[in-house]
Amino acid sequence: MKKLALVTTVLIALCASPALAHTDGLSTPMEKAISRLPHDKAEEFRDSLQSAHEENKDLYEQMRQLHRQMHDIMTADTFDEDAFVSKGEELRQTHDKIAENLDAAFAYALSELSPAQRQMMARAFEHQRKAEHKAKKEE
């Protein structure tokens, strides 16, 4: 379960990244790896992730609304435990759907690459995971 959450976090970060919007900002190992792919493969990879990001737009907004609703429940004069638990479950389900969409897009993008290209992406994914883990420890 932790691995799924980690993969999802990385994929969400990738999809929200300005580098995937075709800028020159190569700030993460994954973005650098994508930029080393042949141009057509890099574009297909970015397009696949961008498509998932677009598909998830409504879900991202739904998550923001659920977070606001949970905040309202937590700060109300009278705490409604059942409502809080219910919103938490809705939030998990929304997060899971986002993860499914991103995982499918990432898997498709990888399926279009050669074994050597997938190995390069795997190394970048591991470097990015370690960098994010390190950054969290420093917070």
C-alpha positions in Angstrom: 0.0 0.0 0.0 2.9 2.4 0.8 4.4 1.7 -2.6 1.1 2.5 -4.3 0.9 5.8 -2.4 4.5 6.6 -3.3 3.9 5.8 -7.0 0.8 7.9 -7.0 2.5 10.8 -5.3 5.3 10.7 -7.9 2.8 10.5 -10.8 0.7 13.3 -9.5 3.8 15.4 -9.1 4.8 14.5 -12.7 1.5 15.4 -14.1 1.3 18.7 -12.3 4.9 19.5 -13.3 5.5 22.5 -15.6 8.1 20.4 -17.4 5.4 18.1 -18.7 3.7 21.1 -20.1 6.7 21.2 -22.6 8.8 23.8 -20.8 12.6 23.7 -20.5 12.5 23.3 -16.7 14.3 20.0 -16.1 14.2 20.0 -12.3 13.5 16.3 -11.5 15.3 13.1 -12.4 12.1 11.9 -14.2 11.8 15.1 -16.3 15.5 14.8 -17.2 15.0 11.1 -18.2 11.9 12.0 -20.3 14.0 14.7 -22.1 16.6 12.1 -23.0 14.1 10.0 -24.9 13.8 10.4 -28.6 11.7 13.5 -29.3 8.7 11.5 -30.5 8.8 9.1 -27.5 9.2 12.0 -25.1 6.2 13.8 -26.6 4.1 10.6 -26.4 5.2 10.1 -22.8 4.3 13.6 -21.8 1.0 13.5 -23.8 0.0 10.3 -22.0 0.6 11.8 -18.6 -1.0 15.1 -19.6 -4.1 13.2 -20.8 -4.4 11.5 -17.4 -3.9 14.9 -15.7 -6.8 16.3 -17.8 -8.9 13.3 -17.0 -8.3 13.9 -13.3 -9.0 17.7 -13.3 -12.5 17.2 -12.0 -11.2 14.7 -9.4 -8.6 17.2 -8.2 -11.3 19.8 -7.7 -13.4 17.1 -5.9 -10.5 16.5 -3.6 -10.1 20.2 -2.8 -13.8 20.4 -2.0 -13.6 17.3 0.2 -10.6 18.8 2.1 -12.6 22.0 2.6 -15.6 20.0 3.9 -13.4 18.0 6.2 -11.9 21.3 7.5 -15.4 22.6 8.1 -16.4 19.5 10.0 -13.2 19.7 12.1 -13.7 23.3 13.0 -17.5 23.2 13.6 -18.7 24.0 17.1 -19.9 20.4 17.4 -17.7 17.7 15.9 -19.6 15.2 13.7 -17.4 12.1 13.8 -19.6 10.1 11.4 -19.5 13.0 8.8 -15.7 13.3 9.2 -15.2 9.5 8.6 -17.6 9.6 5.7 -15.7 12.5 4.0 -12.5 10.7 4.7 -13.7 7.7 2.8 -14.9 9.8 -0.1 -11.5 11.4 -0.2 -9.7 8.0 -0.2 -12.0 6.8 -3.1 -11.3 10.0 -5.1 -7.5 9.6 -4.4 -7.7 6.0 -5.5 -9.4 6.9 -8.8 -6.7 9.5 -9.5 -4.1 6.9 -8.8 -5.7 4.4 -11.1 -5.8 7.0 -13.9 -2.2 8.0 -13.4 -1.0 4.4 -13.1 -2.7 3.5 -16.3 -1.3 6.4 -18.2 2.2 5.8 -16.8 2.0 2.1 -17.7 0.8 2.9 -21.2 3.6 5.4 -21.7 6.2 2.8 -20.5 4.7 0.2 -22.8 5.6 2.3 -25.8 9.3 2.4 -24.8 12.1 0.0 -25.5 13.5 -2.1 -22.6 16.6 0.2 -22.4 14.4 3.3 -22.3 12.2 1.7 -19.6 15.4 0.9 -17.6 16.4 4.5 -17.9 13.0 5.6 -16.7 13.1 3.1 -13.8 16.4 4.6 -12.6 15.0 8.1 -12.8 11.9 7.0 -10.9 14.1 5.6 -8.2 16.3 8.7 -8.0 13.1 10.9 -7.8 11.6 8.7 -5.1 14.8 9.0 -3.1 15.0 12.8 -3.6 11.4 13.2 -2.5 11.9 10.9 0.5 15.0 13.0 1.5 13.1 16.2 1.1 10.3 15.0 3.3 12.8 14.0 6.0 14.2 17.5 5.9 10.8 19.2 6.4 
